[in-house]
Amino acid sequence: MAASSSIYLVYFLLPLFSTATLHSTSSSPLYRPQFLTQQESLPNNATPTAFFEVTKPIKLPKTKPCSHLILEHDFGFTYGKPPILANYTPPLNCPSQNFSKIVLEWRATCKGRQFDRIFGVWVSGVEIFRSCTAEPTKNGIFWTVKKDITRYSSLLMKNQIFSVYLGNIVDSTYTGVYHVKIFVHFYPAEVKMGDFDSGADLIIPISRNLQLNDGLWFEIENSTDVQSKDFKIPQNVYRAVLEVYVSFHENDESWYANPPNEYVSSNNLTIAGNGAFREVVVSLDEMVVGVVWPFTVIYTGGANPLFWRPISGIGSFDLPSYDIEITPLLGKILDGSSHKISFRVADALNVWYVDANLHLWLDGRSMKTKGKLLKYSCSPLSLSVLTNFTGFDGSFITNASRSITLTGMVKSPYGTITTKSSQSLSYSNYMVMGNEGNLQIVDQIIEFNDTVYSTTLSSSVHSLESFKTYLFQWYSENVDQGNQSYASISNLTLGLEDKRVKTSEYGSSVSSVKNLQKAQGYMLVKGQLVVKGLGSTRQVYKYNKDSCCYSRNISSSNYTILYDKVSNSCSDCTWSNWPLRIGKRRSLPG
């Protein structure tokens, strides 16, 4: 009985994974069940399906954009090959060169059968977009992603090289080719001058070189793997922010559901382990300057892939990046010498893709600024794991916390600025394995708060406070159906809350995002194929910033939108109807 239970346990864990990357020692992508047969139930005359991620629309000026097609390419036999390159020239023929908004637009179509693929877009080594493809149907799909890339405007005002890596394999079984167009839209400002903060003056890529064959991100394959990049900065920098891109794949694609190694070894399993906690650690010259505890993005082939047709998982079409304010450390790197930024991932299994962009603000009135680190505090990671299991059944409680504080001074013709940046993080994961390993329940909450305070000699204060909560709840049970098949029944809750408070001498503003998905479904799996299945998803998205409000309440089932309610009224954006109080521990079934 134990042997058969271990087989079903392996089968259970596989559906939570997808192949959003093919970076694997296996020469074949057939190392998980195939989730694409549900498309056969669609009528032959069905039109292509529009897939999408629910998020707020980008607020655009009323001006007519100058739009440019940057790249058009069919991604078929691209796995393990160099990124696709395109020469980029700024929009010199646009009536205005003062842009208040710059938007990247990704358009893609695909038809046939194909796994999900991770991909990235870089501008001369600076990553500006990371995403996952949708999984196609025999009748075809299409999807569009629009991303505000205004913060990269200093890059986009110069001749550059666009690089796009989307590793794909096409053969007699996996026939889907991704037909892609990438546009950049430049929106002239409604007021000629002075109404727009264009972001950093200089952005330095902390990524790999262009000639590599599998993307420009660093690949971190285990807990001892450290990837780094040397860099220099100009000597008149007065502010610095490190933007970190993170995604997780293969054995760590569902790290939040990985059991401890003790459980894996005791049951002689070959599944991914190392427990359910991961931390991306960022260092400057061997000093830890920040960490990322990432949001649990689920790619379009993950969990029950039928959840994500046509509503994609939170963050899957536009993976988040994470900002770390390192202005307090400028005193250590304003010396004209080369310095090093390094990345590692605590308890990592292969593979994590990590790179970063160093955003720098320059003092145009000075050739050199001076800085000094005044205070540095980095608490050791506090991690505890409680295990209680017998055989394949048991429970695991993982808790973690961490805090980092940096305080530094920068002196320039703008004045003396003292900046304090801090991160405070807490983590809780409660996992249950039951029914001889065929049942798994995961309840996880990450709280990720970071603040930046800057003061001048005139006592004016500029601050940005961010309070984030990431929620993940998962229930899945496998039931033996005989004839080498099983039914996988699953429920998923995925949530994000992000509140930001910005203050300056001109006033303050508060913005809030609450984004919640609830999905349920089943799959009948035989061998490596899903024979049939069903997935339904409900999502509520609410955004509020001062007088700007947006909300969307949407539900889908088996490719069909059941309802879609959109509102731009602040009265509809109150949180009284919020279906789940994120950040509050919920009871688990059973």
Summary of the structure (lengths in Angstrom):
residues: 590
radius of gyration: 24.1
end to end distance: 23.2
largest distance: 77.0
contacts: 2027
relative contact order: 0.14
helix: 10%
strand: 52%
